């Protein structure tokens, strides 16, 4: 009993610190956005292209998941991957910090951002697998650990974005690269001192009862993905994001170049969004973890549509005419909209944890996260196409409102297909 309690505390420490660091990634990324626009003078489409292309390593998460499920290092198959991913992030951001001083090129910056996200994706795969494995303990409360790590990530995001705006304004965008590189290095050193056996994770056996090789885990993952309750749910999550052409790069330019808002204001805006994520994690853990994931996810999708329409009114100047300052709107609404797209991940992760068979946690959760990452990339690329279609440029944002109208319609469409999301309550009613 005490051994299990000790393992739970160590898991919370490992995951709490790990998810905090991953949430803190907003700190250097805010700096990267300003560095690209102010130092390298990229336009809105190029900015959004670089933002989304840097996430390509996230798409290969199933590979990392299968490998981490099957390949052990010194009897461990989660902690070594966390350490390796943290080291990759440390190396890439520290390299950017020093290269930036000698006027780094867009190509070099892009390569290091790719390397950083490769490290981040490896860390996330291992962390998500531990969440899924620990969630299968008899003593574990459904949704408790996912909401805990969600809150840890949100706290990292709050602090990262708050300090990011201040650091950029006080020092430079390059300073954010150096600080995060050192933090990732600290995560690497801390992780090296944790032994996986001390976490008391459940034994990891192949669900098919076979060996634990890569081929076996690929076969297991294929078998699991053929289950309708899993495949249809993942398909809806991916499509609900991929079908929406987001205009994040255009909005960043509109706020900084047209409205002349500085880094500190945008940083605080992102802090508000992270606070909303934190409160969502608290609310979910206390009141909503027994609520049907389908109902929660559908409600979030509808809320996103409302916020996109609100952005449309903002660009049209409606709120300005009502006496609401642009800075007030950006501060309290824009940051929340950015994070709303991720709100669905919490109840969906809990759903997948319940449905995932033992022994396939790393592979399945990695596949889920890669599908969501790919959906965000497609969404970003479609946003570039939409911005071009409505003829948004650095100096002309007259078509921006029309683009937001299209985005709002695309957010609503997936609500028609929410029956794809597995619902345990509905299944119980049918069986009765």
N, C-alpha and C positions, 0 to 999 in steps of 0.2 A: 504493500500500500504506500509506504513512504518512498519506496524506490520509484513507483509510478508518479508520485507527486514531485519527486526530484526531477524526473524526466520531463514532466509538464513544465516545470519552471525553466529548465534549460531550453526547451523548445520555444517557450515564450521569449526568452532572452535572445536566442539565435534569430528567430523570425521577427521579433519586435525591432531589433537593431537593423536586420537586413531589409525589412520593408520600409523602415524609416529612411535608410540610405537611398533606397530606390525612389521613394517619394521626394527626397531632396534633389533628385536629378533635375527638377524644374529650375534649380539655382543656376547651373551652368547653361541649361538650354535657353533660359531667358537672355543670358549673356551672349549666346551664340546667335540668337535672332537679331540683337542689336549690332553685333559685330558684322553680320552679313549685310545688314541694311546700311549701317553708318560707315563701316570701313571698306567693305568690298562692293558696296553700291549695287546690290542685286535688286531686281524688280519684283513685284508681288508674286508673279507666276514662278520665277526661279526660286524665290524663298520657299514657297509651298512645295515645289518639286524637291528641293533639298531636304525639307522637313520630313516629307513622306518617304523619300528614297532611303534616308538614313534608318528607317524602320524595317528595311528589307530583311535583316538578320532575324527579326522576330518571326518571320514566316517559316523559318526552318526549325521552329521549336519542336515539332514532332520528332525530328532526328535527335535533338538533344535529349528529349524525353525517353525515347527508346534506348539510347545509349546509357543514360543515367539509371534506367531500370535494370539494364543487363550487365553493365561493365562496372566492376568494383575496383577501388584503389585502396589497398591495405585494409580490406574488409569493409570499406565504406563506399556508398554510392550516392550520397546526397551532399554531405559537407565538402568533399573535395571539389565538387562542381561549383559550389558557392564561392569557395576560395579562388578557384581559377577565374570565374567570371568577374569577381571583384578586382583581381589583379589586372585583367584586360582593361577594365574601366579606368583603373588608376594610371596605367601606362598611356592610354590614349588621351585622357584629359590633361595629364602632365605634359605630354608631347605637344598638344595644342597650345597650352599655356606658354611654352617656351618658343614654339615656332611662330606664334602670333606676333611676337615682338619683332620678328624679322619679316613682317608682311607676308604671312602665309597665303598661299593660293587657294582658290575655291576647291580645286581638285584635292589638294593635300588635306584641307579641312574636312572635305566630304569623306575621305578614306578613314580618317581618324574617328569621325562621328559614326561611321559604319562599324569600326572596331569596338567602339564604346558600346553601341547597342548590341553587338554580338555578346559582349561580356554581360550586359544587363539581361539579355534574354536567357543566357545559361543560368544566371543567378535566379531569375524568376521561375524557370522550369523546376529547379531543385527546391526552391521555397514552396511553390504550389504543390509539389509532390508530397512534401512533409506535411503541409496543411491537410491534404487528402488522406494521408496515411494516419496521422494523429487523430483525424476525425472519425476513424473507424474503431477507436477504442470504446469499450463498453461504458467507460466513465465519461466519455466526451459528450458534451452537449451540442446538439446539432446547430450549427451556425455560430457557435461561440468563438471558435478559433478564427474562422474567416472574418468575422466582424472585428476581432481584436487586431489582426494584421492589417485590415482595411483602415482602422483608426491610426495604427502606427504609420502607415504610408501617408495618411492625410496629415498627420502631425509633421512628418518630414516635408510634405508639400507646403504646408503653412509657413514653416520656418525658412525653407529654401526660397520661396517666392518673396517673402517679406525681406529677407536679407539680400536677395538677388537685386531687387530694385535699388536698395540703398547702396550696395557695392558698386553697381554700374554707374550710379550718379556720383558717388564719392570718389571712387578709384577708376576702374575701367572694366569693360566687359571681359577682358583677359583675366582679371583677378578671380572671376567666378570659376574659370577653368582650373586654376591652381588650387583653390580651396577644395573643390569637389574631388580633384585628383588625390589630394592628401587624405580626404575622408574615405575614399574607396580603398586607399592603401591601408588605412586603419582597419577597415572591415576585413581585408585580407588577413592581416596579422591576428585579429581577434578570432577569426574563423579557424585559423590553423591550430588554435589551442583548445578546440572543442572536439571531443571524440564522439562519433556517431552512436556508439553503444550506450553512452550515457543518456541518450534521448529516449531510450526504451520504445523505439518504434516497433509496430507489429512486424512479424516475419514477412518478408516479401517473396511470395511464391507466385509462379505463373498461374493465371486463372484456368488454363487448360490442363494444369497438372503436369506439364512437361518440364523441360529444362529451363534454365534461366538465360539462354543465349539471346543474341539480338534477333535472330530469325524467329525464335519462339515468341518474343515480345511483339515483333511486327505482326505475326499471325494473330496474337491475342488482341492487338489494337484493331486489326481489320475485323475480327469477330465482334468486338464490342461496338464498333462504329456501324455494324449492320443492324444493331438493335434500333427499331423505329423510335423509341422514346428518347434515345440519345441522338441519333442522326438528324431527326426532324427538328429537335430543339436547337442543335448547333447550327443547322441550316437557317433557322429563323434569326438567330442572333447575328450570324454573319450578314445575311441579306438586309436586316434592319439597319445596319450601318453602311454596308457597301452601296446601297441604293441612294444614299444621301450625299449629294455633291457639296461638301463643306467648303466655306470660303474663308478659312482661318488666315491665310496669308494676306488676302485682300483686306480683311478686317483689321489686321495688324497695321497695314499701311494706312488705312483710313484713319485709324486712331492716332498714329504717330506723325504722319505727314500732312494729312488734311486738318485734323483737329489739334495737332501739335501737343499731344500728351507725352509727358516724360516717363522715364523708366520706373521711377518710384511709384507713380500712380498705377501703371500697368502691373507692377509687382504686387501692390496692395490689392488690386483687383483679383489677381490670381490667388492671393491669400484668402480673400472672401470665398472664392470657389472651393479652396481646400478646406476652409472651415465648414462649408456646406457639406463636403464629403465626410468630414469628421462627424458632424451632427447626424448625417444619414447613417453612418456606421453605428453610432450610439442608439439611434431610434430603431434601427433594424434589430440590434441585439436585445433591446429591452422590450419592444412591443411587436415587431413584425416578423420575427424568424419563424413563427408558426403559420404565417399567412402564405397562401399559394404563390409560388414564384411567378406563375403566369400572370396573376393579377397585378403583382408589383411591377413586373417588367412592362406590361401593357400601359400601366399608369405612368411610368417614367417616360415611355415613348410619346405618350400624349402630351406630357409636360414639356418635352423637348420641342414639340411642334409649337406650343404656345410661346416659348421663349424665342424661337426663330422668327415668328410673326412679330414679337416685340422688337427684335433687332431690325426688322423691316421698318417698323414705325419710327425707330430711333434714327435710322439713316434718312428717312423721309423728313425728319425734323419735327415730328408730331410732339414728342416729349419736350423738345426745346420750346415749342409754341405754348405748351402748357406750363412753362416756367421751371422745368426740370433741367438743370445744367447737364451738359454732355458728360462732364467728369463724374457727376453723381451716378448717372446711368452706367457708365463704364465700370465704376467702382463696385456697384452693388448687383449688376445684372450680367454684364459680359463675362466675368469670371465664373459665375455659376453656370452659364450656358456651356462653357468649355468643359466643365467637369460633369455636367448632366449626362453626357454621352457615355460616361463610365459608370454611372449609378447602376445600370443594368447588370454589371459584372458581378456585384455582390450576391444578389439572390440567385443568379445563374450559376455561380461557382458552388453555392450551397446545393443547388439541384444536382449538378454534375457529381459532387462528392457523394451524394446519396445513391446515385445510379451507378457509380464507377465500381466495378468488381475489384477485389483485393488483388494486388500484384500488378495492376495496370495503371496505378495512380499517376506516375510520372508521364507515361505515354499519352494517356487520355487528356490530362489537364494541359499538357504541352500542346496537343492537337487543338484543343479548345482555344487556348490563348493565341496560337498561331493563326487560327481561322479568324479570330477577332482582329488580330494585328493586320492580316491581309485585307480584311474588310475596311479597316481605317485607311490603309494605303490606297486602296481602290477609291474610297470616298474622297481622299485628298486629290488624287489624279483627276477624278471627275470634276472636282471643284476647279481645277486648273482649266479644264475644257469649258466649264460653265462660265468662268471669268472671261475667257477668250471670246465665247459666244456672245455675251452681253457687252463685250468691248470695254472691259475695265482695264485701265492703264495706270501708270504711276501718277499722272496728272489729271486723268479723267475718270471719276467714279460715278458718273451719271447713270450707268447701267447696273450699279451695285444693288439697288433696291429690287430690280427685276430678278436678279440672281437669287436674292434671299427669298423671294416669292416662290421660285422653283424649288429651292431647298426645303421650304416649309411643306409644300405638296408632297415631296419625296419622303419626308419624315412620317407623314400620315399613312401612306400606302401600306406599310408593313402591318398596321393595326388590323387590316382585313384578314391576316393570316395567323393571328395569335394562337389559333387552335393547334398549330404545329408544336407549341411549347408543351412539354409533358406536364400533366396536372394530376397529382396523386389523389386529390379530392374527387376529381371527375372519374378516375379509374375505380375508386371505392364505390361510388354511386352506381356505376355500371355493373359492378360485381354483385351488388345487393339486388 
